Amino acid sequence: MSQYLKNEIAKPVAAFSAYFTSGKAPLTVVFTDKSAGLPEKWKWSFGDGITSREQNPKHQYSQEGNYKITLTVTNVAGSSTVTKTNYIKVTTNTKPSIYSESKINP
């Protein structure tokens, strides 16, 4: 039976979600693998030059910007990649300037 199952393993289909997908820097994001097809290896690219081989990694963004996330999953039958462009949006902690009442004309 196990040999039959081994021959019937399908190529995985990469999928993921993240929490949070937007916020102020430094922003910590927890990525969750939602891939189908029993992947055995994971390769994440967080869009800022950092990668991970964990199944469900956590990553901190310290710079403002929009980040493209790529996940590649692999098993004995092959691999699959999914990319989400501008998936993580990080803003800065700068506050808008507040105008003084003295600048208002009488």
C-alpha positions as CSV (number, residue, x, y, z in Angstrom):
1,M,0.0,0.0,0.0
2,S,2.8,2.5,0.9
3,Q,4.5,1.8,-2.5
4,Y,1.2,2.6,-4.2
5,L,0.9,5.9,-2.3
6,K,4.5,6.8,-3.1
7,N,3.9,6.5,-6.8
8,E,0.7,8.6,-6.6
9,I,2.2,11.6,-4.9
10,A,1.2,14.7,-6.8
11,K,3.3,17.8,-7.5
12,P,2.6,20.3,-4.8
13,V,0.7,23.5,-5.4
14,A,2.2,26.5,-3.6
15,A,-0.1,28.8,-1.5
16,F,0.4,31.0,1.6
17,S,-1.2,33.6,3.7
18,A,0.4,36.2,6.0
19,Y,-0.6,38.1,9.2
20,F,-0.1,41.2,9.1
21,T,0.1,42.3,5.5
22,S,0.4,46.0,6.3
23,G,1.5,48.2,9.1
24,K,4.2,50.6,10.4
25,A,7.9,49.7,10.5
26,P,9.2,47.7,12.2
27,L,6.5,45.2,11.1
28,T,6.7,41.6,12.1
29,V,4.8,39.3,9.6
30,V,3.9,35.6,10.3
31,F,3.8,33.6,7.0
32,T,1.6,30.5,6.9
33,D,2.2,27.7,4.3
34,K,-1.2,26.7,2.8
35,S,0.3,24.6,0.0
36,A,-1.4,21.4,-1.3
37,G,0.3,18.2,-2.3
38,L,2.4,17.4,0.8
39,P,5.5,19.6,0.2
40,E,8.7,18.5,1.9
41,K,10.8,21.7,1.3
42,W,10.0,25.4,1.4
43,K,11.9,28.4,0.1
44,W,10.5,31.8,0.9
45,S,11.8,35.1,-0.5
46,F,10.5,38.1,1.5
47,G,11.2,40.8,-1.1
48,D,14.0,42.5,0.9
49,G,16.9,40.1,0.1
50,I,16.1,37.8,3.0
51,T,15.1,34.1,2.4
52,S,13.9,31.3,4.7
53,R,13.6,27.5,4.4
54,E,11.1,27.2,7.3
55,Q,7.6,26.0,6.7
56,N,5.9,28.9,8.6
57,P,8.5,31.6,9.0
58,K,8.3,34.9,10.8
59,H,10.0,38.0,9.3
60,Q,10.5,41.6,10.4
61,Y,10.4,44.5,7.9
62,S,12.3,47.6,9.1
63,Q,12.1,49.7,5.9
64,E,9.1,51.4,4.3
65,G,8.0,49.9,1.0
66,N,5.8,47.4,-0.8
67,Y,7.3,43.9,-0.8
68,K,6.9,40.9,-3.2
69,I,6.7,37.5,-1.5
70,T,7.6,34.3,-3.3
71,L,7.2,30.8,-2.0
72,T,8.5,27.7,-3.8
73,V,7.5,24.3,-2.4
74,T,9.0,21.0,-3.5
75,N,8.3,17.3,-3.0
76,V,9.5,14.1,-4.9
77,A,7.0,14.8,-7.7
78,G,8.2,18.4,-8.5
79,S,7.9,21.9,-7.4
80,S,5.5,24.9,-7.5
81,T,6.0,28.6,-7.0
82,V,3.6,31.4,-6.1
83,T,4.4,35.1,-6.1
84,K,2.3,37.9,-4.6
85,T,3.4,41.4,-5.7
86,N,3.0,44.3,-3.3
87,Y,1.6,41.8,-0.8
88,I,3.3,43.4,2.3
89,K,3.0,47.1,2.7
90,V,5.2,48.8,5.3
91,T,4.8,52.5,6.2
92,T,7.1,54.6,8.4
93,N,6.4,55.8,12.0
94,T,6.6,59.5,11.0
95,K,3.6,61.5,12.0
96,P,2.1,64.2,9.7
97,S,3.0,67.7,10.8
98,I,0.4,69.5,12.9
99,Y,-0.3,73.1,11.9
100,S,-0.5,75.6,14.7
101,E,-3.6,77.7,15.2
102,S,-1.4,80.8,14.9
103,K,-1.0,80.1,11.1
104,I,-4.8,80.6,10.6
105,N,-5.7,84.0,9.2
106,P,-8.1,86.0,11.4
